[in-house]
Amino acid sequence: MFTGLIDRTGILQALEPTASGLELTILASPPYDQLVLGESIAVNGMCLTVTKIKGHAFSADVSRESIHRSNIAQLSRGDAVNLERAMAMGGRFGGHIVSGHLDGTGQIVAIVPDGQVKLFSLDIGSDMTRWVVEKGSIAIDGISLTLAKVEGTIITIAVIPHSLQATTLEKATIGQTVNIECDILAKYVEKMLAGNTSDAQPDAPADQIDLDFLAQHGYL
């Protein structure tokens, strides 16, 4: 579990094909002191497992599913990536709930300066728009951000100077593909509203809740 608050960036040192996908090697900047094998780390918003540690660099495997859902195949050696270690129990929760399980990618279609802030507009396609709402949360390349505007498949976010300087968005360009994770709460709400009648009784549909139903089940 992550918060979307990037703790540092890293440089992609290697991206090698494997039998099951890709192995990437990243040099964190500044280096991590206490990274351990097997721990989770978000790389551009993807939850990956540290499989090797050599000096200040670490390696992680990327499955075919993650490759399909992300922009990882478009990265090259020397590219910067956003990094976040998994959230520690008892720590401050400054962002929003980020699982590191990507929903897909979006494309930057506009970058407009607004004083010291930059407004980024992205086309996220029709599949993900049902999970976004103005003033809601979204993770873009692992960065927890607030949706300022939603118009069709285009979303707009306002990025403050600190977030620009601390992440890869500082050098983002129009046309660039970024990883997207929508708010997980929206997905659960969608499923609950859709209903699941797989084990409901024929005479008691899941959406037919009245006083008689509550009384029969001990709620009154």
WOLINPE-V617296 format. One record per residue. RES is the residue in three letters. SS is DSSP state (a for helix, b for strand, c for the rest). PSI is psi in whole degrees, -180 to 180 (none if undefined). OMEGA is omega in degrees with one decimal (none if undefined). Layout:
res | ss | psi | omega
RES | SS | PSI | OMEGA
RES | SS | PSI | OMEGA
This chain:
res | ss | psi | omega
MET | c | 140 | -177.4
PHE | b | 173 | -179.6
THR | c | -14 | -176.0
GLY | c | 7 | 175.1
LEU | c | 104 | -175.5
ILE | c | 128 | -178.9
ASP | c | -18 | 174.9
ARG | b | 171 | 174.0
THR | b | 170 | 178.2
GLY | b | 165 | 178.3
ILE | b | 129 | 178.5
LEU | b | 115 | -178.1
GLN | b | -30 | -178.9
ALA | b | 149 | 177.3
LEU | b | 99 | -171.6
GLU | b | 137 | 176.2
PRO | b | 145 | 175.8
THR | b | 178 | -179.3
ALA | c | -26 | -175.6
SER | c | 4 | -179.2
GLY | b | -115 | -179.3
LEU | b | 151 | 168.6
GLU | b | 125 | 177.1
LEU | b | 149 | 177.0
THR | b | 130 | -172.5
ILE | b | 137 | 172.5
LEU | b | 112 | -178.4
ALA | b | 147 | 179.4
SER | b | 112 | -0.8
PRO | c | 161 | -177.2
PRO | c | 150 | 172.8
TYR | c | 139 | -180.0
ASP | c | -36 | -168.0
GLN | c | 25 | 177.3
LEU | c | 138 | -177.7
VAL | c | 154 | 177.6
LEU | c | 139 | 176.2
GLY | c | -10 | -179.1
GLU | c | 158 | 179.8
SER | b | 143 | 175.6
ILE | b | 140 | 179.6
ALA | b | 125 | 177.9
VAL | b | 111 | -173.0
ASN | c | 36 | 176.8
GLY | c | -6 | 177.7
MET | b | 126 | 175.7
CYS | b | 114 | -179.7
LEU | b | 165 | 179.9
THR | b | 131 | 178.3
VAL | b | 119 | -177.0
THR | b | -22 | 179.6
LYS | b | 147 | 173.5
ILE | b | 123 | 179.0
LYS | b | 107 | -174.7
GLY | c | -127 | 178.6
HIS | c | 4 | -179.9
ALA | b | 154 | 175.6
PHE | b | 158 | 178.8
SER | b | 155 | 177.9
ALA | b | 150 | 178.4
ASP | b | 144 | 177.9
VAL | b | 121 | -178.2
SER | b | 166 | 177.7
ARG | a | -38 | 178.4
GLU | a | -44 | 179.1
SER | a | -36 | 176.9
ILE | a | -43 | -178.4
HIS | a | -36 | -174.4
ARG | a | -9 | -168.5
SER | c | -178 | 177.5
ASN | c | 12 | -171.5
ILE | a | -37 | -177.2
ALA | a | -15 | 179.7
GLN | a | -5 | 179.8
LEU | c | 156 | 180.0
SER | c | 163 | 177.2
ARG | c | 132 | -178.8
GLY | c | -12 | 178.3
ASP | c | 149 | 177.4
ALA | b | 146 | 176.9
VAL | b | 153 | 176.1
ASN | b | 141 | -178.8
LEU | b | 143 | 171.5
GLU | b | 124 | 173.5
ARG | b | 158 | -179.1
ALA | c | 148 | -178.0
MET | c | 135 | 178.4
ALA | c | 140 | 176.4
MET | c | 136 | 177.5
GLY | c | -4 | 179.8
GLY | c | 171 | 177.4
ARG | c | 143 | -178.7
PHE | c | 88 | -171.5
GLY | c | -14 | -177.3
GLY | c | -119 | 172.4
HIS | c | 175 | -177.1
ILE | c | 114 | 179.4
VAL | b | 122 | -176.8
SER | c | -23 | -174.4
GLY | c | 9 | 177.5
HIS | c | 104 | -170.7
LEU | c | 147 | 174.6
ASP | c | -24 | -178.7
GLY | b | -156 | -178.8
THR | b | 161 | 174.4
GLY | b | 168 | -178.9
GLN | b | 132 | 176.9
ILE | b | 124 | -178.1
VAL | b | -15 | 178.0
ALA | b | 145 | 173.6
ILE | b | 114 | -174.2
VAL | b | 120 | 175.8
PRO | b | 140 | 175.7
ASP | b | 82 | -170.3
GLY | c | -128 | 177.6
GLN | c | -10 | 179.1
VAL | b | 153 | 172.2
LYS | b | 133 | 176.6
LEU | b | 119 | 178.6
PHE | b | 128 | 172.3
SER | b | 134 | -177.1
LEU | b | 142 | 172.3
ASP | b | 114 | -176.8
ILE | c | 5 | 178.7
GLY | a | 171 | -174.0
SER | a | -24 | -174.8
ASP | a | -33 | -173.9
MET | a | -9 | -174.2
THR | a | -24 | -179.9
ARG | a | -13 | -178.9
TRP | a | 11 | -178.8
VAL | c | 148 | -179.8
VAL | c | 145 | 178.1
GLU | c | 137 | -177.6
LYS | c | 5 | 174.2
GLY | c | -179 | -177.4
SER | b | 151 | 176.1
ILE | b | 149 | 175.9
ALA | b | 124 | 179.4
ILE | b | 116 | -171.4
ASP | c | 36 | 176.4
GLY | c | -2 | -176.4
ILE | b | 125 | 177.5
SER | b | 120 | -177.0
LEU | b | 162 | -179.9
THR | b | 135 | 179.0
LEU | b | 117 | 178.8
ALA | b | -30 | -177.0
LYS | b | 144 | 175.0
VAL | b | 118 | 179.4
GLU | b | 100 | -176.2
GLY | c | -124 | 179.1
THR | c | 3 | -178.2
ILE | b | 126 | 174.7
ILE | b | 151 | 177.9
THR | b | 135 | 178.0
ILE | b | 148 | 176.5
ALA | b | 125 | -175.9
VAL | b | 121 | -177.7
ILE | c | 162 | -177.7
PRO | a | -40 | -179.1
HIS | a | -46 | -179.8
SER | a | -34 | 176.3
LEU | a | -48 | -175.4
GLN | a | -28 | -174.8
ALA | a | -3 | -174.4
THR | c | 179 | 179.3
THR | a | -8 | 179.8
LEU | a | -20 | 179.9
GLU | a | -34 | -177.3
LYS | a | 16 | 179.9
ALA | c | 151 | -177.2
THR | c | 158 | 176.5
ILE | c | 136 | -177.1
GLY | c | -12 | -178.6
GLN | c | 142 | 177.3
THR | b | 134 | -179.4
VAL | b | 156 | 178.6
ASN | b | 142 | -178.2
ILE | b | 131 | 166.7
GLU | b | 116 | 178.4
CYS | b | 166 | -177.9
ASP | c | 122 | -177.8
ILE | a | -28 | 179.4
LEU | a | -35 | 179.2
ALA | a | -36 | -178.8
LYS | a | -40 | 178.3
TYR | a | -42 | 178.7
VAL | a | -43 | 178.5
GLU | a | -45 | -178.3
LYS | a | -40 | -180.0
MET | a | -39 | 179.3
LEU | a | -32 | 178.3
ALA | a | -29 | 178.4
GLY | c | 150 | 176.2
ASN | c | 102 | -174.8
THR | c | 21 | -175.0
SER | c | -33 | -179.4
ASP | c | 21 | 176.3
ALA | c | 152 | 177.6
GLN | c | 146 | -178.6
PRO | c | -33 | -177.5
ASP | c | 8 | -179.9
ALA | c | 76 | 178.8
PRO | c | 149 | -175.7
ALA | c | -26 | -176.7
ASP | c | 2 | -178.2
GLN | c | 80 | -179.1
ILE | c | 115 | 178.4
ASP | c | -174 | -177.0
LEU | a | -38 | 178.9
ASP | a | -43 | 179.2
PHE | a | -46 | -179.9
LEU | a | -39 | 179.3
ALA | a | -41 | -179.2
GLN | a | -25 | -177.5
HIS | c | 17 | 171.1
GLY | c | 17 | -179.6
TYR | c | -9 | 178.3
LEU | c | none | none
